[in-house]
Amino acid sequence: MSEEKNKKKPPVLGPYFLSVLLFALGLWCMYDGWFTTDPEMYRHMDFNRLMAVVFIGWSVYDFLSMRRKKKLYDEKMAQKQSLIKDDSKS
């Protein structure tokens, strides 16, 4: 039983981790697609330009979706807390 108390919980990444990761990948692809001066990367320019649009668009969609879900969850929890407080008064 003492081993269960001493076990460390895994790190929590947070709800917006995927959005930030996708946005960073999109910025990296944007740099490689439009701003790089490395002649070796010219072969991959079209792919990087496409992936920059995909990753940044996906990150914005994921951010807005997660924000909406978090707001609904917070509203549910606030409603549940108010019900618990009302029940304790009676």
VENMOHU-V202124 format. One record per pair of residues at least 24 apart in sequence whose ideal C-beta (glycine too) atoms are under 7 Angstrom apart, sorted by the first residue. I is the first residue (numbers start at 1). J is the second residue. Records with the same first field share a line. If there is no record, write none. Layout:
# VENMOHU-V202124
I = J + J
This chain:
# VENMOHU-V202124
15 = 66 + 70
16 = 63 + 66
18 = 62
19 = 59 + 62 + 63 + 66
22 = 55 + 58 + 59 + 62
23 = 56 + 59
25 = 55
26 = 52 + 55 + 56 + 59
29 = 55
